[in-house]
């Protein structure tokens, strides 16, 4: 099969790899029908997210069709259309029972294998092996197409989970209008925000956010706009969807006293110099951590089916998997106004 692999720091390439097989009685093998490139994939390729072994098959966003199942898989059958969260989970441990599926004691992420061999090959390939398949994979109704279903496994769940701090009538700032930030804009509006200020330094991303009904602003203009909308108080909630120190500093600056900063951006730095006095003076609440995508899928699937969210609005490119290297270049370089790039094996 064809697969996109981490070739060396800064580069991927398409290689021929053996098709995976079930290695455990709880495994399923899924034929991938649609995959995508995530910002987290770029962190791995550029080395910001350290430790991935060269030769690893990339990718953790996918939908597909079950081709084979292990002897202990009970809820899935060959031919089932499924979506997977970006990490596998057992469904039975303390954390899974609490809905914290992203912190399952058996959690492994697709598309990251370390130097010791710990981890899972990814899904930017023709087929992918899914451990703990019964608890991890979610069957899809025939009425939901691949392009919408794909978003459930990561960035829609991440964005919606980030936005759940929003209360009806809030003024919300979203820092960063990449794929997650744009879906956070949609989610905040769905949850009843009175105004959403969408902040990004790239004009076409701001334009996309404005098309969803947000008030778009550059990072320089955002403080003034937020003050105008809140009689000078600051935003009730700030959703940070960048994963970098300056974005978090801006989030703290924009927030009103007693407000909440919710971080969806993937921070890869070891430390962040939190301006603790500013945080103290604002009595702020900080929400951060890996999305529990498997739990979120159950909540979001009905909303997708009802048409309450349209994540496909951020798709800008759909390319064959064989063009994987070019797809990464488009996404990483923001070429051709790329926002979300899908891959078809």
N, C-alpha and C positions, 0 to 999 in steps of 0.2 A: 504494500500500500504506500501511497505518498503521505509524507508527514513533514511539517515545518519544525525544524529543530534549531536549538541554540548552537550555532556554529562556533562562535568566539565572541568575546565581549564586543557588543555593538553590532552584531550581525547574526542573521538567521539564514538558513537555506532549506530548500525542499530536497528531501532524500527519500529513497525507497527503504521501507522498514517492514519486518514481518508483521502480519496481522496478529493482534493479541488473541489469547485464548483464556478461558476461565482457568484460574490457578487455585481457586478455593471454592468450596461448595456454596458460598454466599455471593459469588461473583456473577455479574452479567457482562456480556459483550454487546456493545451498542455500535451499530453502523451509523456514523455521523452524517446527518443530512444538512446541517447548517452549523457553523461555528463563527466565532468573532474574535477580534483582537481587543484586548482590554488594556487600559492604562497600566495595570499591574504587570502585564506582559512586558511593557516597555521598561518598567523598573528592573525586571530581571535581565532583559537584553542589555540595558545600559550599565548594569552593575550596581544600581542604587539598592536593589534588593539582592544582597550578596549570598553566595554559596551554592548557586545552582550549577550542576555539573554540565559541561559542554556535551552536546549530543542528546540532551533531554528534549523530548517532544513537547512543544509549547501548547499553551491554551487551556482555559478552564470554563469557557462559555460555549455550551453546545446543546443541541437537541438531536434526536436520532430515533432509530428503530432497534428494538431488542432483537438480536440475532441468535443468542444462545444464553442459557442460564445454568448455574450450578445446581447440584442436586438438592440443596437446602433452600433454594429460592422458591417462595410460595405465591407471591403476589404479582409476579410478572411472567409473561409468556412471550415466546418468539412472535414478532409482528407488532408488539405494543409500541406505540409512539410515546417517547418519554423526554423529560427534561431533567437535568441534574443540577443541584447546587454546586458551587465551585469547590466545596469540600465534602468528603464522604462522612457519614455519621451512623452510629449503631442504632439509635432510636430508643435505647434502653438504659443508658447510664444516667447518673445523677444530673449531668448537664443537659442531656437530651430531654429528660423528663421535665426540666425547668424551661424548655424551649430554647436553650442556649446551644443549639445544634452545631454552631461554629466552633464550640469548645468541647465537643465530644472527646472522650478519652481515647478514642480510636481515630480521631480526625486526621486526615491527610488531604492535601490540596492537589488537584490536577495541575500538571504542567510545571512541577518543581520537584526535582530529584537532587538531593545533596551529594557531596563527594563520597559519602558512605553507602549510597544507594537507597537511602530512606526517602520516600515520597512516591509520587505517581506520575507516569507519563501522561502527557496532556491530550487534548481532544482536537487539536488542529491537525487532523489526520482522517484517514478513511474509517477507522474503527478505534474504539477506546474500551479498555477494561474498567469496569466499575465495581469495586469491592463493596460489601455491605449493601447490596443492590436493593433489597426489599425496603430498607429504611431510607435509602438515599434517593432513588429514582422516583419520579412522579409521573404517572400516566397522564397523557394529554387527550382532551376531547377532540374529535375530528373537526369541530368547528373553529378551533384555534390554530392558525397557521404557524409555520416554523418561525417566521420572522418576528412575530410577537412573542411566542413562547420562549424564544431564546433569552429574552431579557430577564425572565424570572430567576434564572440561575445565579445571577450576580448583580448587575448594575441597577436594575429596577428595584430589587430587594434592598440593595445598599442605599439607594436614594430615598426610597419610601421609609426605611427604618430610620434614616437620618432625620427625615422630616416629621416623624411622629411626635416630636416635641412641640409642633405647631398647634396652637389653639385657634378656634374660630375668632376672626376679627384681628388677628395679629398682623403687625408689620414685620415682614421677614426679609432678611438679606441672605442671598446665596452668593458665596464667594467662589468663583470659578464656574465657567459655563462650558466645560468639557462634557462628555457623555453623562457622567454621574450628576454633575451640577444641573444640566438641563432637565434630567428626570427628577431632580430634587425640586426644581421650579414647578414642574407639573404636579408633583406630590403635594407641595405646600399649598398650591391653589386648590387641589382636590380636598385637602383637609380644612379649608375655610379661611385661609389667609386673606386679609383685606387688601394688602398690597405686598407684592414681591419685588424686591430690588435685586436684579441679576447683574453681577459684577464680573467683568472680564476685560483683559487688555486687548483681546482680539475682536475686531469689528464684526466678522461674520458670525461668531458665537453669540455676541450680544444681539445681533439681528434675529437669530434663531430663538433666543430667550424672549425677545419682544413679540415674536409671532405666537408665543404661548400666552401672552397677556401680561408679561412681566414689564417692569420699568427698568430698562437697561442703563448701565452706568459703567464708566471706566473706574478703576481703583481710585483715581484722583478725585473724581466727581462724586463717588458714593457717599462719603460722610455728609456732604451738603444735602444730597437728596434724602438721605435717611433722616436728617434733622428736620427737613421741611415736612416730611410725612408724619413726624411724631412729636411736633411742638418742641423739638430739641431734646427729647428724652433719649433717643436711640432705639434700635430695633428690639422687638420683643424676643426674637430668636434669630440666630445667625447660623446658617448651614455652611460649613467649610468643606469644599469639595475639591481641594487642590492637593493637600498633603505636603505643604512647605511652610517654613517658618514665617515668611512675610504674610502669607494668607491668614495664618492664625493670629498674627499681630493685628491685621486689619479687622478680623472678626471681633477681637477684644475691644478695639476702638469703636466699632459700630454698635456694640451691644448696650442696651440700657441697664441701669441697676436692677438686679433681680432677674435678669434674663438668662437665657440658656444658649450656649454654643454647642452645636452638635457637629461632630467631625466625621465626614465620610471619606475624606481624602486619606490616602495611604501614606502615612509618615514613615520614612525609612531612616531618618536620622536617629542616632542613639540617644541624644538628649535635645531638649528645647529649653532655651532660657526664658521660662515663663515670667512675665512681669508681675510678680506676685502682689505688689502693692496695688497695681491697677486692678487685678483680679479681686483682691480683698475689698477695695473701695466699691466695686460693682456688685458684690454679693453674687457673683456669677456661678452658674452650674455648668460643668463641662461633661459632655457625653462623648465617649470615644471607644472604638474597638471594632473588631471584626463583625461584620454582619452575619446574622444567623439565618442564612438564605433558605435552608430547608424549611424552617418554621414559617418564614415569610411567604414562601410559595403558596402555602395553603390559604393564607389571607389574601394574597394578591390575585390568584387565579380567577376568583369570581369577579373581581373588579376589571380585569382584562376582558373577560367574557362579556361583561356589561358595557364595555366601551368607555369606561370612566377614565382610562389612561391610554395614551397612544405612544408607546415608546418607539414605534417604527418611524416617527416623524424626525428622529435624529439620524437615521441611516442615510449616509451619503454615497457609499460605495459598496457594491457587491461584486466580488472577484472570485475566480476559481482558485482553489487551494494551490494549484500549481503556480500561481502568481504570488505566492506567499511573501517572497522577499520584497517585491514591489509594494504589496499591501502594507507591510511594516514601514517602508519608507514613506508612503503616503500619510500614514497615521502619525508617525513620529515627527515628520517634517511639516505637518499641517498643509500638505500640498493639495491643490485643487479643492480647498476649503473642506478638507476631510474632517468629519466629526466621528462617525461610527462606521467601521469597515467590517463587512461580513465576508465569510469565506464559504464556498460551496465545494465540498470534495467531489 
